[in-house]
Amino acid sequence: MTIVDVRILVEGASDVEVVSKALQGLALGSEYNITISSIIPTTNVEIAKSAAAGADLLIIATDADRVGRELAERLYNELKEMVGHIERMKLPLGHDLEHVDVELVRKELRNTLVRAGLKSLQVLPGYMEIRRELLDVKGRYDQLANEYEALYKEHEELQKKYEELQSELERLRSENEGLKELLERKPRPVKIEDAWKGLFPAEPVPEERIIAIAVEKLGLAGKIIVGQGYIFAEDESLIGELLKTVYLSLSIREELEEKEEPKPQKSPEDRASAPEGTNIVENPELKPDEIERLLKGIDNE
């Protein structure tokens, strides 16, 4: 069992002698399980605070007169928050070691200890209730501590998984960026009109079959696909080269056709007036009525 630490405050040195004499007839350890750790002679509040701090029971032993009562009250108010319990003890008036009734002081000291014990019993139900609440709180604390430990381990596992997923996310993001860049570079089918106008804005778009023939003649079948108004090639540069070739071919053909215009065919009048021996080729496109009209014109001449 824990020994109760009791300290006694008295007014002066003579009071120390009186109280010490009274203590000699008491078996405090066996009877009350207490020990008097110190007897402090002082009326100074600061010294009293320093000496009494931490005591389980503080006994303020002062004279029974008005001055003693006031001192005890002042010390009580200043020290009540610093010790477990404070009890007042009255010393006989006009006492000294030679004339004081030590037995009377001893009796008062014993009664003071008993009062302190009885007051402690009065607060025992409240103490037990607080103790039960403390045990409940401790039980909840232990439960929460176990839950916290489990949650902490789960948190560490989730943190590890999160870091793994974060790493996987970064890898997928990098891969996605690469695929995105690849898709942006991957050629797509384009409209023949858009591709042609991009190269030759002022020129009419050639027929799709002409471009298809150019693909076949240039040996680009399989590399370039033409159809439904679209053109596709794995290498987009081939589309530009193909269209440039088509444009060049059309330009050359047009220029040649302008230079090689057909010669006008001779009319029947020209053939009639032509010298003998001249070879006149008849125009197969002339209709009979046109021939007759031409012949009448020759006769009139």
Secondary structure as UniProt FT lines:
FT   STRAND          4..10
FT   HELIX           13..23
FT   TURN            24..25
FT   HELIX           28..32
FT   STRAND          34..41
FT   HELIX           45..52
FT   TURN            53..54
FT   STRAND          57..63
FT   HELIX           66..79
FT   TURN            80..82
FT   STRAND          85..91
FT   TURN            93..94
FT   TURN            97..99
FT   HELIX           102..122
FT   HELIX           124..185
FT   STRAND          190..191
FT   HELIX           192..199
FT   TURN            201..202
FT   HELIX           208..217
FT   TURN            218..219
FT   TURN            222..223
FT   STRAND          224..227
FT   TURN            228..229
FT   STRAND          230..233
FT   HELIX           236..259
FT   HELIX           268..273
FT   TURN            276..277
FT   TURN            284..285
FT   HELIX           288..300
//
